[in-house]
């Protein structure tokens, strides 16, 4: 799996999760329980990972939905 995006915005994370589920793209959200370590202040970003063969489809989906600016750069993922 490769990183599609990272965010500490729970609304954006929920929106992206709904988009990926709706498109039947398998994904996982990592670091959701890190709030215990950070004191529940929401500063540590959550990472959304998708299968490598679904990456282009996921990127297109997020771009069409208007959140393409939050996608992790190809060079970094």
C-alpha positions in Angstrom: 0.0 0.0 0.0 1.1 3.5 -0.7 0.2 6.8 0.9 -2.5 8.7 -0.9 -2.8 11.6 1.6 -2.3 12.7 5.2 -4.5 15.1 7.1 -5.4 16.1 10.6 -8.8 17.3 9.5 -11.4 14.8 10.6 -14.1 16.2 8.2 -11.8 15.8 5.2 -10.8 12.3 6.4 -14.4 11.3 6.6 -15.2 12.7 3.2 -12.2 11.0 1.6 -13.2 7.7 3.3 -16.7 8.0 2.0 -15.4 8.7 -1.6 -13.1 5.7 -1.5 -15.7 3.4 -0.1 -18.3 4.6 -2.7 -15.8 3.8 -5.5 -14.9 0.4 -4.0 -11.3 1.3 -3.5 -9.6 -0.6 -0.7 -7.9 1.7 1.8 -6.7 1.9 5.3 -6.4 4.9 7.7 -3.3 4.8 9.8 -2.4 6.7 13.0 -6.0 7.1 14.1 -5.1 6.2 17.7 -2.1 8.6 17.9 -4.3 11.1 19.7 -3.6 9.3 22.9 0.1 10.0 22.4 -0.5 13.7 21.5 -2.9 14.5 24.2 -6.0 14.5 22.0 -5.2 17.9 20.4 -5.3 16.7 16.8 -1.8 17.8 15.6 -0.6 14.5 14.2 -2.0 13.7 10.7 -3.8 10.5 9.8 -2.5 8.7 6.7 -4.7 7.2 4.1 -3.2 4.3 2.2 -4.5 2.6 -0.9 -3.3 -0.4 -3.0 -0.6 0.6 -5.5 -2.8 -0.5 -8.5 -5.7 1.7 -7.3 -3.6 4.8 -6.8 -4.3 6.5 -10.1 -8.1 5.9 -9.7 -8.0 7.2 -6.1 -6.0 10.3 -7.2 -8.5 11.0 -10.0 -11.4 10.5 -7.6 -10.1 13.0 -5.1 -9.2 15.5 -7.8 -12.7 15.4 -9.3 -14.1 15.8 -5.8 -12.1 19.0 -5.3 -9.7 17.8 -2.7 -6.8 17.0 -5.0 -4.6 19.6 -3.4 -4.4 17.3 -0.3 -3.0 14.4 -2.2 0.5 13.4 -1.2 3.1 14.2 -4.0 4.0 11.3 -6.2 7.6 11.7 -5.3 6.9 11.4 -1.6 4.7 8.3 -1.7 
